[in-house]
Amino acid sequence: MIKLKLKDGSVREIEKAMPASEIIKDIGMGLYKAACCVKLDGEVFDMRTVVDHDCHFEVMTFDSKAGKETFWHTASHLMAQAVKSLYPEAKLARGPATDTGFYYDFEVEKPFTPADLEKIQAEMKKLAKEGYALERFELSADEAIKLMEERHEDYKVELIHKHDDKGEKLSFYKQGDFVDLCAGPHIMSVAPIKAVKLLSCTGAYWGKAEDGKQLSRIYGTAFPKASMLDEFLKQQEEAKLRDHNKIGRELEYFTTVDCIGQGLPVMLPKGARVIQLLQRWVEDVEQAKGCLLTKTPLFAKRDLYKISGHWDHYLDGMFILGDPYDEEKECFALRPMTCPFQYQVFLNRQRSYRELPMRLTETSTLFRNEDSGEMHGLIRVRQFTISEGHYILRPDQLEEEFKGCLELAKYFLDTVGLLDDCTFRFSQWDPANPKNKYEGTAEQWEHAQAAMKTILDDLGVDYDIGIDEAAFYGPKLDIQYKNVYGKEDTLVTIQIDMLLAERFGMYYVDKDGQKKLPYIIHRTSLGCFERTLAYMLEHFNGVLPLWLAPEQVRLLPIKEGHAEYAQKIADRMTAMGMRVTVDNRDENIGTKIKAARLERIPYMLIIGDNEVNSNTVTVRSRKEGELPAMPVDELIAKLDEEIKTKAK
């Protein structure tokens, strides 16, 4: 008997191995109709997968992240089928799910127009009504190449050649006459795709932009119900109003300049002040947690990156100063991460086991050569500032230090108001892809991932598994966050590294007198400050909490005769460290109030005759509205408490 532990804790037994789809049917046809894929021991699989061993068995519907991704992946195939039906000469490139839908890249003679998208969308609806089942089959590399060459799918042939040295069979999915090379997973048929919307068409590249073939990319989304699509489109319109790219520019937190370059934002005084406040706070908390501050160079010779492995695994993502292929001449690169630099602190002299853990932290400026199509406001940039750290420790200290890193990250994210909307991803290597990306042996990876799994399970972390999302040297816990449009990025990462210490010869002398290699935790605490600011602007709709607001209080004297009293209050608040201004413009009070409201100032203090005569202020709060007139001392105490407690 094969035992399946279900999500509710119950155990279901099956007599023999069978496809997951059949198991779900036995549980209930209602669940089968809603199912998109399954999780076996936490890993996502196609419902066609044969279950032949004891495992945790969880059915994923459209309500789940994995279910949406599977549904949208199938929708991308449906769109490709529609394109091939209407434009038979189009060549298929790639078509994954995204955070809010899907896209597919095509090589076509002319870029798609809005009118083309309408035709494709109508064809998708027609094909969905046909209810084609998706059939999965496998071919050897030679058979796969023959099939794709017969169909003139040049890009698929190129992809097959990248995998044909592994001797593994390649999977395909067929629906009607349409066939696509694909690893899956997919829903059982196209019938559940009831509502479709093609959103836009843009240019894309096969490979790097500078030398890749230009393609046409169609973005779309799809849902099981029309009402869900309507709700999504409504949310997208509302998201435009909260987009940090809009709010941040309107409120003058940052700008971008063409002659400086894409992905290189200029932080204006407001944005620079918020990042400074976050940075000082993080550094002070980290110091209280026993961290040691370092300051290392912004670039280094390629020799350093060759030792660390970044030269082999990350060269395309680095900014190179010199010819990377001329070994006779000196070549430098701007740093994409801080780890190989901070290791030199440990290596400065021989270390004892008594010195571990060594918690090295740095507010690092990093540089990454992101593709132009990936960049977005402050969320995805080419130069950024990050709260980075590397904890060098004994193996017996791993779980406790990992726990401390997670608690610290959760404290920071909770304080800035983002934690409740975060999700956790256990990012693992892809055993089928060891040569292309990963260092180390299968045994080393299994050991590292087993250690992280034990820690995460002991801490009760609710996580999804991300295959092929690990760093090249070790598994990660990625804390994920979505922007207003639903696109997900990593905000904080905590990584276990059991490999790089040996590359650098980072030995410590243990209590038995033997030299031993430490483990290393790579971690961020609040992550990239620019990205954090972007998410906060969206989350709070531009009204940052008082303790972080670049301008906390604005005093609004009604007449010129009230200015002196207002300035005395402002001076007193400023002396306490508050960020205060006085609007002494020759404007009526309504104009001043409107300006402060549009700039989303947390507190406005209105000063007139009554306030001057009674030594009070009339307060307008962004959170609480208009408050009764209160003594100045009472107001200052209220604001001071709100700032000190970092109230959200």
Secondary structure, DSSP 8 states (H G I E B T S, - for coil): -EEEE-TTS-EEEESS-EEHHHHHHHH-HHHHHHEEEEEETTEEE-TT-EE-S-EEEEEEETTSHHHHHHHHHHHHHHHHHHHHHH-TT-EE----B-SSSEEEEEE-SS---HHHHHHHHHHHHHHHHHT-B-EEEEE-HHHHHHHHHHTT-HHHHHHHHHHGGG---EEEEEETTEEEE------SBSTT--EEEEEEEEEEEES-TTTSEEEEEEEEEEESSHHHHHHHHHHHHHHHHH-HHHHHHHTTSEE--TTT-TT--EE-HHHHHHHHHHHHHHHHHHHHTT-EE----SEEEHHHHHHHTHHHHSGGGS-EES-TT-TTS--EEE-S-SHHHHHHHHTTS-EEGGG-SEEEEEEEEEE----GGG-BTTTB-SEEEEEEEEEEE-GGGHHHHHHHHHHHHHHHHHHTT-GGG-EEEEEE--TT-HHHH--S-HHHHHHHHHHHHHHHHHTT--EEEEET-SBTTB-EEEEEEE-TTS-EEEEEEEEEESSHHHHHT--EE-TTS-EE--EEEEEEEEEEHHHHHHHHHHHTTT---TTT-SS-EEEEESSGGGHHHHHHHHHHHHHTT--EEE---SS-HHHHHHHHHHTT-SEEEEE-HHHHHHTEEEEEETTTEEEEEEEHHHHHHHHHHHHHTT--
